């Protein structure tokens, strides 16, 4: 839940691949830190993260998270940013690689507010 005063409630627990399919996964808690409401994906720095095909025709948020390790190999970074759907009233399941296994299940409720969370 992202509130208009830039606060948030909730987090994501992710099992992140750490190599080939048989390698152990990194399990981490992702806590939202900053977000931008529907930025132009062709502008820097957003162009560094391609918009997934499943999100191309949707209103989007660009979310950044603080990564807190739970188990598995050490994390090579402590922050993660990516695109998320906005205004979807139910969970969105996405299969990025076409193997019929859900790679992402996300539900973000955006309650309005400034376009950039860091704006005063």
Jmol script that loads the backbone (N, CA, C; Angstrom):
load data "model"
ATOM      1  N   UNK A   1       0.860  -1.164   0.000  1.00  0.00           N
ATOM      2  CA  UNK A   1       0.000   0.000   0.000  1.00  0.00           C
ATOM      3  C   UNK A   1       0.907   1.229   0.000  1.00  0.00           C
ATOM      4  N   UNK A   2       0.763   2.101  -0.991  1.00  0.00           N
ATOM      5  CA  UNK A   2       1.543   3.329  -1.083  1.00  0.00           C
ATOM      6  C   UNK A   2       0.598   4.493  -0.808  1.00  0.00           C
ATOM      7  N   UNK A   3       0.891   5.288   0.199  1.00  0.00           N
ATOM      8  CA  UNK A   3       0.005   6.374   0.599  1.00  0.00           C
ATOM      9  C   UNK A   3       0.456   7.709   0.007  1.00  0.00           C
ATOM     10  N   UNK A   4      -0.458   8.668  -0.033  1.00  0.00           N
ATOM     11  CA  UNK A   4      -0.185   9.954  -0.660  1.00  0.00           C
ATOM     12  C   UNK A   4       0.896  10.760   0.055  1.00  0.00           C
ATOM     13  N   UNK A   5       1.182  10.454   1.327  1.00  0.00           N
ATOM     14  CA  UNK A   5       2.246  11.174   2.030  1.00  0.00           C
ATOM     15  C   UNK A   5       3.604  10.503   1.855  1.00  0.00           C
ATOM     16  N   UNK A   6       3.697   9.576   0.915  1.00  0.00           N
ATOM     17  CA  UNK A   6       4.916   8.832   0.586  1.00  0.00           C
ATOM     18  C   UNK A   6       5.268   7.763   1.601  1.00  0.00           C
ATOM     19  N   UNK A   7       4.422   7.533   2.583  1.00  0.00           N
ATOM     20  CA  UNK A   7       4.646   6.404   3.480  1.00  0.00           C
ATOM     21  C   UNK A   7       4.126   5.139   2.785  1.00  0.00           C
ATOM     22  N   UNK A   8       4.394   4.013   3.364  1.00  0.00           N
ATOM     23  CA  UNK A   8       3.972   2.747   2.771  1.00  0.00           C
ATOM     24  C   UNK A   8       3.687   1.755   3.875  1.00  0.00           C
ATOM     25  N   UNK A   9       2.969   0.729   3.510  1.00  0.00           N
ATOM     26  CA  UNK A   9       2.634  -0.317   4.464  1.00  0.00           C
ATOM     27  C   UNK A   9       2.723  -1.630   3.708  1.00  0.00           C
ATOM     28  N   UNK A  10       3.497  -2.538   4.219  1.00  0.00           N
ATOM     29  CA  UNK A  10       3.646  -3.834   3.570  1.00  0.00           C
ATOM     30  C   UNK A  10       5.018  -3.990   2.957  1.00  0.00           C
ATOM     31  N   UNK A  11       5.305  -5.183   2.513  1.00  0.00           N
ATOM     32  CA  UNK A  11       6.577  -5.490   1.877  1.00  0.00           C
ATOM     33  C   UNK A  11       6.382  -6.726   1.020  1.00  0.00           C
ATOM     34  N   UNK A  12       7.420  -7.081   0.315  1.00  0.00           N
ATOM     35  CA  UNK A  12       7.407  -8.250  -0.570  1.00  0.00           C
ATOM     36  C   UNK A  12       8.498  -9.187  -0.087  1.00  0.00           C
ATOM     37  N   UNK A  13       8.233 -10.465  -0.080  1.00  0.00           N
ATOM     38  CA  UNK A  13       9.282 -11.447   0.148  1.00  0.00           C
ATOM     39  C   UNK A  13       9.541 -12.112  -1.191  1.00  0.00           C
ATOM     40  N   UNK A  14      10.798 -12.098  -1.625  1.00  0.00           N
ATOM     41  CA  UNK A  14      11.153 -12.593  -2.955  1.00  0.00           C
ATOM     42  C   UNK A  14      12.157 -13.725  -2.851  1.00  0.00           C
ATOM     43  N   UNK A  15      12.019 -14.697  -3.747  1.00  0.00           N
ATOM     44  CA  UNK A  15      13.015 -15.757  -3.919  1.00  0.00           C
ATOM     45  C   UNK A  15      13.735 -15.444  -5.220  1.00  0.00           C
ATOM     46  N   UNK A  16      14.928 -14.904  -5.113  1.00  0.00           N
ATOM     47  CA  UNK A  16      15.669 -14.366  -6.256  1.00  0.00           C
ATOM     48  C   UNK A  16      16.649 -15.411  -6.763  1.00  0.00           C
ATOM     49  N   UNK A  17      16.632 -15.738  -8.080  1.00  0.00           N
ATOM     50  CA  UNK A  17      17.610 -16.702  -8.606  1.00  0.00           C
ATOM     51  C   UNK A  17      19.035 -16.209  -8.356  1.00  0.00           C
ATOM     52  N   UNK A  18      19.901 -17.109  -7.952  1.00  0.00           N
ATOM     53  CA  UNK A  18      21.295 -16.755  -7.669  1.00  0.00           C
ATOM     54  C   UNK A  18      22.240 -17.495  -8.603  1.00  0.00           C
ATOM     55  N   UNK A  19      21.769 -17.862  -9.770  1.00  0.00           N
ATOM     56  CA  UNK A  19      22.592 -18.597 -10.726  1.00  0.00           C
ATOM     57  C   UNK A  19      21.736 -19.543 -11.537  1.00  0.00           C
ATOM     58  N   UNK A  20      22.285 -20.697 -11.949  1.00  0.00           N
ATOM     59  CA  UNK A  20      21.510 -21.656 -12.731  1.00  0.00           C
ATOM     60  C   UNK A  20      20.301 -22.171 -11.948  1.00  0.00           C
ATOM     61  N   UNK A  21      19.331 -22.786 -12.637  1.00  0.00           N
ATOM     62  CA  UNK A  21      18.113 -23.225 -11.958  1.00  0.00           C
ATOM     63  C   UNK A  21      18.333 -24.074 -10.703  1.00  0.00           C
ATOM     64  N   UNK A  22      19.385 -24.882 -10.656  1.00  0.00           N
ATOM     65  CA  UNK A  22      19.617 -25.748  -9.496  1.00  0.00           C
ATOM     66  C   UNK A  22      20.288 -25.009  -8.333  1.00  0.00           C
ATOM     67  N   UNK A  23      20.750 -23.778  -8.563  1.00  0.00           N
ATOM     68  CA  UNK A  23      21.437 -23.021  -7.507  1.00  0.00           C
ATOM     69  C   UNK A  23      20.438 -22.589  -6.440  1.00  0.00           C
ATOM     70  N   UNK A  24      20.925 -22.411  -5.211  1.00  0.00           N
ATOM     71  CA  UNK A  24      20.008 -21.924  -4.164  1.00  0.00           C
ATOM     72  C   UNK A  24      19.540 -20.515  -4.497  1.00  0.00           C
ATOM     73  N   UNK A  25      18.367 -20.199  -4.036  1.00  0.00           N
ATOM     74  CA  UNK A  25      17.814 -18.863  -4.263  1.00  0.00           C
ATOM     75  C   UNK A  25      18.120 -17.970  -3.068  1.00  0.00           C
ATOM     76  N   UNK A  26      18.212 -16.689  -3.352  1.00  0.00           N
ATOM     77  CA  UNK A  26      18.350 -15.691  -2.295  1.00  0.00           C
ATOM     78  C   UNK A  26      16.939 -15.321  -1.867  1.00  0.00           C
ATOM     79  N   UNK A  27      16.637 -15.458  -0.608  1.00  0.00           N
ATOM     80  CA  UNK A  27      15.339 -15.045  -0.095  1.00  0.00           C
ATOM     81  C   UNK A  27      15.553 -13.720   0.625  1.00  0.00           C
ATOM     82  N   UNK A  28      14.774 -12.713   0.216  1.00  0.00           N
ATOM     83  CA  UNK A  28      14.947 -11.380   0.783  1.00  0.00           C
ATOM     84  C   UNK A  28      13.605 -10.691   0.938  1.00  0.00           C
ATOM     85  N   UNK A  29      13.552  -9.803   1.898  1.00  0.00           N
ATOM     86  CA  UNK A  29      12.388  -8.941   2.090  1.00  0.00           C
ATOM     87  C   UNK A  29      12.657  -7.643   1.334  1.00  0.00           C
ATOM     88  N   UNK A  30      11.703  -7.202   0.520  1.00  0.00           N
ATOM     89  CA  UNK A  30      11.831  -5.965  -0.235  1.00  0.00           C
ATOM     90  C   UNK A  30      10.872  -4.950   0.373  1.00  0.00           C
ATOM     91  N   UNK A  31      11.408  -3.845   0.850  1.00  0.00           N
ATOM     92  CA  UNK A  31      10.602  -2.801   1.467  1.00  0.00           C
ATOM     93  C   UNK A  31      10.660  -1.566   0.569  1.00  0.00           C
ATOM     94  N   UNK A  32       9.507  -1.091   0.105  1.00  0.00           N
ATOM     95  CA  UNK A  32       9.465   0.065  -0.789  1.00  0.00           C
ATOM     96  C   UNK A  32      10.100   1.280  -0.121  1.00  0.00           C
ATOM     97  N   UNK A  33      10.946   1.986  -0.874  1.00  0.00           N
ATOM     98  CA  UNK A  33      11.584   3.195  -0.354  1.00  0.00           C
ATOM     99  C   UNK A  33      11.153   4.429  -1.144  1.00  0.00           C
ATOM    100  N   UNK A  34      11.104   4.335  -2.463  1.00  0.00           N
ATOM    101  CA  UNK A  34      10.751   5.462  -3.328  1.00  0.00           C
ATOM    102  C   UNK A  34       9.940   4.947  -4.505  1.00  0.00           C
ATOM    103  N   UNK A  35       9.100   5.821  -5.057  1.00  0.00           N
ATOM    104  CA  UNK A  35       8.376   5.456  -6.261  1.00  0.00           C
ATOM    105  C   UNK A  35       8.102   6.692  -7.089  1.00  0.00           C
ATOM    106  N   UNK A  36       7.920   6.453  -8.383  1.00  0.00           N
ATOM    107  CA  UNK A  36       7.578   7.503  -9.324  1.00  0.00           C
ATOM    108  C   UNK A  36       6.329   7.041 -10.046  1.00  0.00           C
ATOM    109  N   UNK A  37       5.349   7.914 -10.164  1.00  0.00           N
ATOM    110  CA  UNK A  37       4.078   7.595 -10.787  1.00  0.00           C
ATOM    111  C   UNK A  37       4.177   7.745 -12.302  1.00  0.00           C
ATOM    112  N   UNK A  38       4.151   6.627 -13.010  1.00  0.00           N
ATOM    113  CA  UNK A  38       4.070   6.575 -14.470  1.00  0.00           C
ATOM    114  C   UNK A  38       5.088   7.455 -15.196  1.00  0.00           C
ATOM    115  N   UNK A  39       6.378   7.298 -14.902  1.00  0.00           N
ATOM    116  CA  UNK A  39       7.367   8.103 -15.626  1.00  0.00           C
ATOM    117  C   UNK A  39       7.517   7.613 -17.069  1.00  0.00           C
ATOM    118  N   UNK A  40       8.092   8.443 -17.910  1.00  0.00           N
ATOM    119  CA  UNK A  40       8.351   8.085 -19.302  1.00  0.00           C
ATOM    120  C   UNK A  40       9.487   7.065 -19.330  1.00  0.00           C
ATOM    121  N   UNK A  41       9.227   5.828 -19.787  1.00  0.00           N
ATOM    122  CA  UNK A  41      10.268   4.791 -19.758  1.00  0.00           C
ATOM    123  C   UNK A  41      11.403   5.023 -20.747  1.00  0.00           C
ATOM    124  N   UNK A  42      11.265   6.041 -21.613  1.00  0.00           N
ATOM    125  CA  UNK A  42      12.343   6.356 -22.549  1.00  0.00           C
ATOM    126  C   UNK A  42      13.341   7.353 -21.974  1.00  0.00           C
ATOM    127  N   UNK A  43      13.009   7.948 -20.826  1.00  0.00           N
ATOM    128  CA  UNK A  43      13.896   8.924 -20.203  1.00  0.00           C
ATOM    129  C   UNK A  43      14.841   8.254 -19.216  1.00  0.00           C
ATOM    130  N   UNK A  44      16.032   8.849 -19.071  1.00  0.00           N
ATOM    131  CA  UNK A  44      16.980   8.384 -18.072  1.00  0.00           C
ATOM    132  C   UNK A  44      16.481   8.811 -16.705  1.00  0.00           C
ATOM    133  N   UNK A  45      16.579   8.048 -15.656  1.00  0.00           N
ATOM    134  CA  UNK A  45      17.235   6.742 -15.564  1.00  0.00           C
ATOM    135  C   UNK A  45      16.305   5.572 -15.837  1.00  0.00           C
ATOM    136  N   UNK A  46      15.012   5.837 -16.103  1.00  0.00           N
ATOM    137  CA  UNK A  46      14.035   4.754 -16.241  1.00  0.00           C
ATOM    138  C   UNK A  46      14.330   3.858 -17.430  1.00  0.00           C
ATOM    139  N   UNK A  47      14.977   4.396 -18.460  1.00  0.00           N
ATOM    140  CA  UNK A  47      15.312   3.606 -19.651  1.00  0.00           C
ATOM    141  C   UNK A  47      16.295   2.476 -19.331  1.00  0.00           C
ATOM    142  N   UNK A  48      16.953   2.556 -18.179  1.00  0.00           N
ATOM    143  CA  UNK A  48      17.869   1.485 -17.772  1.00  0.00           C
ATOM    144  C   UNK A  48      17.116   0.197 -17.430  1.00  0.00           C
ATOM    145  N   UNK A  49      15.828   0.305 -17.145  1.00  0.00           N
ATOM    146  CA  UNK A  49      14.992  -0.841 -16.795  1.00  0.00           C
ATOM    147  C   UNK A  49      13.906  -0.979 -17.852  1.00  0.00           C
ATOM    148  N   UNK A  50      14.012  -1.923 -18.773  1.00  0.00           N
ATOM    149  CA  UNK A  50      12.968  -2.067 -19.795  1.00  0.00           C
ATOM    150  C   UNK A  50      11.624  -2.414 -19.159  1.00  0.00           C
ATOM    151  N   UNK A  51      10.560  -1.862 -19.707  1.00  0.00           N
ATOM    152  CA  UNK A  51       9.215  -2.165 -19.230  1.00  0.00           C
ATOM    153  C   UNK A  51       8.849  -3.564 -19.711  1.00  0.00           C
ATOM    154  N   UNK A  52       8.467  -4.472 -18.811  1.00  0.00           N
ATOM    155  CA  UNK A  52       8.043  -5.811 -19.248  1.00  0.00           C
ATOM    156  C   UNK A  52       6.840  -5.720 -20.188  1.00  0.00           C
ATOM    157  N   UNK A  53       6.789  -6.602 -21.162  1.00  0.00           N
ATOM    158  CA  UNK A  53       5.706  -6.585 -22.154  1.00  0.00           C
ATOM    159  C   UNK A  53       4.333  -6.618 -21.494  1.00  0.00           C
ATOM    160  N   UNK A  54       4.202  -7.347 -20.406  1.00  0.00           N
ATOM    161  CA  UNK A  54       2.902  -7.463 -19.730  1.00  0.00           C
ATOM    162  C   UNK A  54       2.436  -6.135 -19.143  1.00  0.00           C
ATOM    163  N   UNK A  55       3.352  -5.188 -18.962  1.00  0.00           N
ATOM    164  CA  UNK A  55       2.997  -3.904 -18.351  1.00  0.00           C
ATOM    165  C   UNK A  55       2.982  -2.751 -19.355  1.00  0.00           C
ATOM    166  N   UNK A  56       3.254  -3.029 -20.635  1.00  0.00           N
ATOM    167  CA  UNK A  56       3.398  -1.955 -21.619  1.00  0.00           C
ATOM    168  C   UNK A  56       2.163  -1.078 -21.768  1.00  0.00           C
ATOM    169  N   UNK A  57       0.984  -1.638 -21.753  1.00  0.00           N
ATOM    170  CA  UNK A  57      -0.232  -0.861 -21.984  1.00  0.00           C
ATOM    171  C   UNK A  57      -0.945  -0.500 -20.687  1.00  0.00           C
ATOM    172  N   UNK A  58      -0.232  -0.458 -19.590  1.00  0.00           N
ATOM    173  CA  UNK A  58      -0.815  -0.155 -18.281  1.00  0.00           C
ATOM    174  C   UNK A  58      -0.203   1.114 -17.714  1.00  0.00           C
ATOM    175  N   UNK A  59      -0.939   1.733 -16.792  1.00  0.00           N
ATOM    176  CA  UNK A  59      -0.326   2.767 -15.958  1.00  0.00           C
ATOM    177  C   UNK A  59       0.627   2.047 -15.017  1.00  0.00           C
ATOM    178  N   UNK A  60       1.792   2.644 -14.814  1.00  0.00           N
ATOM    179  CA  UNK A  60       2.830   1.958 -14.048  1.00  0.00           C
ATOM    180  C   UNK A  60       3.398   2.851 -12.958  1.00  0.00           C
ATOM    181  N   UNK A  61       3.984   2.192 -11.997  1.00  0.00           N
ATOM    182  CA  UNK A  61       4.821   2.839 -11.001  1.00  0.00           C
ATOM    183  C   UNK A  61       6.239   2.333 -11.201  1.00  0.00           C
ATOM    184  N   UNK A  62       7.212   3.195 -10.982  1.00  0.00           N
ATOM    185  CA  UNK A  62       8.593   2.765 -10.925  1.00  0.00           C
ATOM    186  C   UNK A  62       8.945   2.720  -9.451  1.00  0.00           C
ATOM    187  N   UNK A  63       9.175   1.519  -8.933  1.00  0.00           N
ATOM    188  CA  UNK A  63       9.389   1.317  -7.497  1.00  0.00           C
ATOM    189  C   UNK A  63      10.843   0.966  -7.203  1.00  0.00           C
ATOM    190  N   UNK A  64      11.337   1.497  -6.106  1.00  0.00           N
ATOM    191  CA  UNK A  64      12.646   1.093  -5.595  1.00  0.00           C
ATOM    192  C   UNK A  64      12.462   0.507  -4.205  1.00  0.00           C
ATOM    193  N   UNK A  65      13.224  -0.507  -3.917  1.00  0.00           N
ATOM    194  CA  UNK A  65      13.088  -1.256  -2.672  1.00  0.00           C
ATOM    195  C   UNK A  65      14.430  -1.339  -1.968  1.00  0.00           C
ATOM    196  N   UNK A  66      14.381  -1.399  -0.652  1.00  0.00           N
ATOM    197  CA  UNK A  66      15.519  -1.746   0.188  1.00  0.00           C
ATOM    198  C   UNK A  66      15.469  -3.263   0.353  1.00  0.00           C
ATOM    199  N   UNK A  67      16.561  -3.956   0.055  1.00  0.00           N
ATOM    200  CA  UNK A  67      16.605  -5.419   0.156  1.00  0.00           C
ATOM    201  C   UNK A  67      17.183  -5.831   1.504  1.00  0.00           C
ATOM    202  N   UNK A  68      16.455  -6.664   2.217  1.00  0.00           N
ATOM    203  CA  UNK A  68      16.902  -7.172   3.505  1.00  0.00           C
ATOM    204  C   UNK A  68      17.014  -8.696   3.396  1.00  0.00           C
ATOM    205  N   UNK A  69      18.245  -9.245   3.395  1.00  0.00           N
ATOM    206  CA  UNK A  69      18.416 -10.688   3.207  1.00  0.00           C
ATOM    207  C   UNK A  69      17.791 -11.505   4.324  1.00  0.00           C
ATOM    208  N   UNK A  70      17.198 -12.638   3.943  1.00  0.00           N
ATOM    209  CA  UNK A  70      16.622 -13.576   4.908  1.00  0.00           C
ATOM    210  C   UNK A  70      17.438 -14.867   4.910  1.00  0.00           C
ATOM    211  N   UNK A  71      17.715 -15.416   3.713  1.00  0.00           N
ATOM    212  CA  UNK A  71      18.525 -16.637   3.627  1.00  0.00           C
ATOM    213  C   UNK A  71      19.123 -16.754   2.234  1.00  0.00           C
ATOM    214  N   UNK A  72      20.045 -17.692   2.104  1.00  0.00           N
ATOM    215  CA  UNK A  72      20.683 -17.941   0.819  1.00  0.00           C
ATOM    216  C   UNK A  72      22.005 -17.217   0.689  1.00  0.00           C
ATOM    217  N   UNK A  73      22.560 -17.245  -0.529  1.00  0.00           N
ATOM    218  CA  UNK A  73      23.843 -16.575  -0.767  1.00  0.00           C
ATOM    219  C   UNK A  73      23.741 -15.073  -0.491  1.00  0.00           C
ATOM    220  N   UNK A  74      24.874 -14.414  -0.266  1.00  0.00           N
ATOM    221  CA  UNK A  74      24.836 -12.978  -0.013  1.00  0.00           C
ATOM    222  C   UNK A  74      24.304 -12.208  -1.222  1.00  0.00           C
ATOM    223  N   UNK A  75      23.623 -11.124  -0.948  1.00  0.00           N
ATOM    224  CA  UNK A  75      23.102 -10.264  -2.002  1.00  0.00           C
ATOM    225  C   UNK A  75      24.226  -9.415  -2.595  1.00  0.00           C
ATOM    226  N   UNK A  76      24.294  -9.288  -3.920  1.00  0.00           N
ATOM    227  CA  UNK A  76      25.335  -8.451  -4.526  1.00  0.00           C
ATOM    228  C   UNK A  76      24.980  -6.962  -4.502  1.00  0.00           C
ATOM    229  N   UNK A  77      23.784  -6.608  -4.017  1.00  0.00           N
ATOM    230  CA  UNK A  77      23.339  -5.218  -3.955  1.00  0.00           C
ATOM    231  C   UNK A  77      22.338  -5.092  -2.813  1.00  0.00           C
ATOM    232  N   UNK A  78      22.057  -3.876  -2.366  1.00  0.00           N
ATOM    233  CA  UNK A  78      21.115  -3.704  -1.261  1.00  0.00           C
ATOM    234  C   UNK A  78      19.895  -2.875  -1.640  1.00  0.00           C
ATOM    235  N   UNK A  79      19.792  -2.493  -2.922  1.00  0.00           N
ATOM    236  CA  UNK A  79      18.620  -1.788  -3.407  1.00  0.00           C
ATOM    237  C   UNK A  79      18.213  -2.382  -4.749  1.00  0.00           C
ATOM    238  N   UNK A  80      16.931  -2.379  -5.033  1.00  0.00           N
ATOM    239  CA  UNK A  80      16.403  -2.956  -6.262  1.00  0.00           C
ATOM    240  C   UNK A  80      15.309  -2.036  -6.778  1.00  0.00           C
ATOM    241  N   UNK A  81      15.304  -1.747  -8.067  1.00  0.00           N
ATOM    242  CA  UNK A  81      14.262  -0.920  -8.677  1.00  0.00           C
ATOM    243  C   UNK A  81      13.660  -1.671  -9.869  1.00  0.00           C
ATOM    244  N   UNK A  82      12.380  -1.459 -10.104  1.00  0.00           N
ATOM    245  CA  UNK A  82      11.720  -2.087 -11.249  1.00  0.00           C
ATOM    246  C   UNK A  82      10.332  -1.488 -11.423  1.00  0.00           C
ATOM    247  N   UNK A  83       9.674  -1.888 -12.503  1.00  0.00           N
ATOM    248  CA  UNK A  83       8.325  -1.437 -12.833  1.00  0.00           C
ATOM    249  C   UNK A  83       7.291  -2.304 -12.135  1.00  0.00           C
ATOM    250  N   UNK A  84       6.168  -1.689 -11.766  1.00  0.00           N
ATOM    251  CA  UNK A  84       5.055  -2.422 -11.159  1.00  0.00           C
ATOM    252  C   UNK A  84       3.758  -1.865 -11.744  1.00  0.00           C
ATOM    253  N   UNK A  85       2.731  -2.683 -11.831  1.00  0.00           N
ATOM    254  CA  UNK A  85       1.452  -2.183 -12.336  1.00  0.00           C
ATOM    255  C   UNK A  85       0.827  -1.203 -11.340  1.00  0.00           C
ATOM    256  N   UNK A  86       0.080  -0.243 -11.863  1.00  0.00           N
ATOM    257  CA  UNK A  86      -0.662   0.692 -11.020  1.00  0.00           C
ATOM    258  C   UNK A  86      -2.138   0.583 -11.390  1.00  0.00           C
ATOM    259  N   UNK A  87      -3.009   0.777 -10.454  1.00  0.00           N
ATOM    260  CA  UNK A  87      -4.459   0.784 -10.700  1.00  0.00           C
ATOM    261  C   UNK A  87      -5.019  -0.580 -11.086  1.00  0.00           C
ATOM    262  N   UNK A  88      -4.320  -1.647 -10.796  1.00  0.00           N
ATOM    263  CA  UNK A  88      -4.849  -2.987 -11.025  1.00  0.00           C
ATOM    264  C   UNK A  88      -5.518  -3.406  -9.721  1.00  0.00           C
ATOM    265  N   UNK A  89      -6.789  -3.722  -9.778  1.00  0.00           N
ATOM    266  CA  UNK A  89      -7.542  -3.986  -8.555  1.00  0.00           C
ATOM    267  C   UNK A  89      -7.402  -5.416  -8.053  1.00  0.00           C
ATOM    268  N   UNK A  90      -6.789  -6.274  -8.841  1.00  0.00           N
ATOM    269  CA  UNK A  90      -6.519  -7.631  -8.372  1.00  0.00           C
ATOM    270  C   UNK A  90      -5.045  -7.924  -8.622  1.00  0.00           C
ATOM    271  N   UNK A  91      -4.559  -9.004  -8.071  1.00  0.00           N
ATOM    272  CA  UNK A  91      -3.158  -9.371  -8.260  1.00  0.00           C
ATOM    273  C   UNK A  91      -2.891  -9.636  -9.732  1.00  0.00           C
ATOM    274  N   UNK A  92      -1.706  -9.261 -10.172  1.00  0.00           N
ATOM    275  CA  UNK A  92      -1.289  -9.472 -11.550  1.00  0.00           C
ATOM    276  C   UNK A  92      -0.207 -10.547 -11.560  1.00  0.00           C
ATOM    277  N   UNK A  93      -0.452 -11.623 -12.283  1.00  0.00           N
ATOM    278  CA  UNK A  93       0.541 -12.688 -12.436  1.00  0.00           C
ATOM    279  C   UNK A  93       1.229 -12.509 -13.783  1.00  0.00           C
ATOM    280  N   UNK A  94       2.553 -12.614 -13.802  1.00  0.00           N
ATOM    281  CA  UNK A  94       3.318 -12.414 -15.027  1.00  0.00           C
ATOM    282  C   UNK A  94       4.299 -13.565 -15.197  1.00  0.00           C
ATOM    283  N   UNK A  95       4.341 -14.116 -16.402  1.00  0.00           N
ATOM    284  CA  UNK A  95       5.326 -15.133 -16.775  1.00  0.00           C
ATOM    285  C   UNK A  95       6.273 -14.464 -17.765  1.00  0.00           C
ATOM    286  N   UNK A  96       7.439 -14.024 -17.304  1.00  0.00           N
ATOM    287  CA  UNK A  96       8.349 -13.258 -18.148  1.00  0.00           C
ATOM    288  C   UNK A  96       9.025 -14.094 -19.219  1.00  0.00           C
ATOM    289  N   UNK A  97       9.301 -15.370 -18.944  1.00  0.00           N
ATOM    290  CA  UNK A  97      10.099 -16.157 -19.885  1.00  0.00           C
ATOM    291  C   UNK A  97       9.297 -17.201 -20.658  1.00  0.00           C
ATOM    292  N   UNK A  98       7.980 -17.207 -20.534  1.00  0.00           N
ATOM    293  CA  UNK A  98       7.142 -18.090 -21.346  1.00  0.00           C
ATOM    294  C   UNK A  98       7.204 -19.559 -20.978  1.00  0.00           C
ATOM    295  N   UNK A  99       7.691 -19.898 -19.764  1.00  0.00           N
ATOM    296  CA  UNK A  99       7.780 -21.311 -19.389  1.00  0.00           C
ATOM    297  C   UNK A  99       6.541 -21.787 -18.628  1.00  0.00           C
ATOM    298  N   UNK A 100       5.488 -20.945 -18.607  1.00  0.00           N
ATOM    299  CA  UNK A 100       4.222 -21.237 -17.949  1.00  0.00           C
ATOM    300  C   UNK A 100       4.345 -21.347 -16.426  1.00  0.00           C
ATOM    301  N   UNK A 101       5.429 -20.802 -15.887  1.00  0.00           N
ATOM    302  CA  UNK A 101       5.602 -20.708 -14.440  1.00  0.00           C
ATOM    303  C   UNK A 101       5.543 -19.236 -14.074  1.00  0.00           C
ATOM    304  N   UNK A 102       4.681 -18.889 -13.128  1.00  0.00           N
ATOM    305  CA  UNK A 102       4.524 -17.492 -12.724  1.00  0.00           C
ATOM    306  C   UNK A 102       5.819 -16.975 -12.124  1.00  0.00           C
ATOM    307  N   UNK A 103       6.366 -15.917 -12.722  1.00  0.00           N
ATOM    308  CA  UNK A 103       7.593 -15.310 -12.219  1.00  0.00           C
ATOM    309  C   UNK A 103       7.324 -14.164 -11.257  1.00  0.00           C
ATOM    310  N   UNK A 104       6.132 -13.574 -11.353  1.00  0.00           N
ATOM    311  CA  UNK A 104       5.808 -12.425 -10.529  1.00  0.00           C
ATOM    312  C   UNK A 104       4.322 -12.451 -10.203  1.00  0.00           C
ATOM    313  N   UNK A 105       3.999 -12.225  -8.971  1.00  0.00           N
ATOM    314  CA  UNK A 105       2.616 -12.023  -8.545  1.00  0.00           C
ATOM    315  C   UNK A 105       2.640 -10.784  -7.672  1.00  0.00           C
ATOM    316  N   UNK A 106       1.987  -9.723  -8.144  1.00  0.00           N
ATOM    317  CA  UNK A 106       2.091  -8.457  -7.425  1.00  0.00           C
ATOM    318  C   UNK A 106       0.738  -7.762  -7.396  1.00  0.00           C
ATOM    319  N   UNK A 107       0.502  -7.075  -6.326  1.00  0.00           N
ATOM    320  CA  UNK A 107      -0.682  -6.233  -6.194  1.00  0.00           C
ATOM    321  C   UNK A 107      -0.234  -4.962  -5.495  1.00  0.00           C
ATOM    322  N   UNK A 108      -0.338  -3.832  -6.182  1.00  0.00           N
ATOM    323  CA  UNK A 108       0.059  -2.550  -5.617  1.00  0.00           C
ATOM    324  C   UNK A 108      -1.164  -1.657  -5.608  1.00  0.00           C
ATOM    325  N   UNK A 109      -1.485  -1.096  -4.469  1.00  0.00           N
ATOM    326  CA  UNK A 109      -2.582  -0.142  -4.374  1.00  0.00           C
ATOM    327  C   UNK A 109      -1.958   1.230  -4.171  1.00  0.00           C
ATOM    328  N   UNK A 110      -2.161   2.110  -5.136  1.00  0.00           N
ATOM    329  CA  UNK A 110      -1.589   3.453  -5.114  1.00  0.00           C
ATOM    330  C   UNK A 110      -2.703   4.424  -4.799  1.00  0.00           C
ATOM    331  N   UNK A 111      -2.575   5.168  -3.719  1.00  0.00           N
ATOM    332  CA  UNK A 111      -3.636   6.063  -3.260  1.00  0.00           C
ATOM    333  C   UNK A 111      -3.433   7.503  -3.717  1.00  0.00           C
ATOM    334  N   UNK A 112      -2.733   7.708  -4.822  1.00  0.00           N
ATOM    335  CA  UNK A 112      -2.526   9.065  -5.323  1.00  0.00           C
ATOM    336  C   UNK A 112      -1.338   9.717  -4.669  1.00  0.00           C
ATOM    337  N   UNK A 113      -1.310  11.021  -4.720  1.00  0.00           N
ATOM    338  CA  UNK A 113      -0.194  11.743  -4.122  1.00  0.00           C
ATOM    339  C   UNK A 113       0.717  12.317  -5.174  1.00  0.00           C
ATOM    340  N   UNK A 114       1.894  12.782  -4.765  1.00  0.00           N
ATOM    341  CA  UNK A 114       2.807  13.427  -5.708  1.00  0.00           C
ATOM    342  C   UNK A 114       3.315  12.432  -6.747  1.00  0.00           C
ATOM    343  N   UNK A 115       3.660  12.930  -7.954  1.00  0.00           N
ATOM    344  CA  UNK A 115       4.159  12.029  -8.984  1.00  0.00           C
ATOM    345  C   UNK A 115       5.448  11.322  -8.567  1.00  0.00           C
ATOM    346  N   UNK A 116       6.278  12.038  -7.822  1.00  0.00           N
ATOM    347  CA  UNK A 116       7.548  11.481  -7.350  1.00  0.00           C
ATOM    348  C   UNK A 116       7.481  11.472  -5.836  1.00  0.00           C
ATOM    349  N   UNK A 117       7.677  10.322  -5.246  1.00  0.00           N
ATOM    350  CA  UNK A 117       7.523  10.211  -3.795  1.00  0.00           C
ATOM    351  C   UNK A 117       8.424  11.191  -3.057  1.00  0.00           C
ATOM    352  N   UNK A 118       9.594  11.460  -3.594  1.00  0.00           N
ATOM    353  CA  UNK A 118      10.531  12.332  -2.900  1.00  0.00           C
ATOM    354  C   UNK A 118      10.145  13.816  -3.010  1.00  0.00           C
ATOM    355  N   UNK A 119       9.130  14.154  -3.854  1.00  0.00           N
ATOM    356  CA  UNK A 119       8.705  15.557  -3.967  1.00  0.00           C
ATOM    357  C   UNK A 119       8.146  16.033  -2.633  1.00  0.00           C
ATOM    358  N   UNK A 120       8.346  17.328  -2.269  1.00  0.00           N
ATOM    359  CA  UNK A 120       7.786  17.832  -1.013  1.00  0.00           C
ATOM    360  C   UNK A 120       6.272  17.947  -1.093  1.00  0.00           C
TER     361      UNK A 120
END
end "model"
wireframe off; spacefill off
backbone 0.3
color backbone group
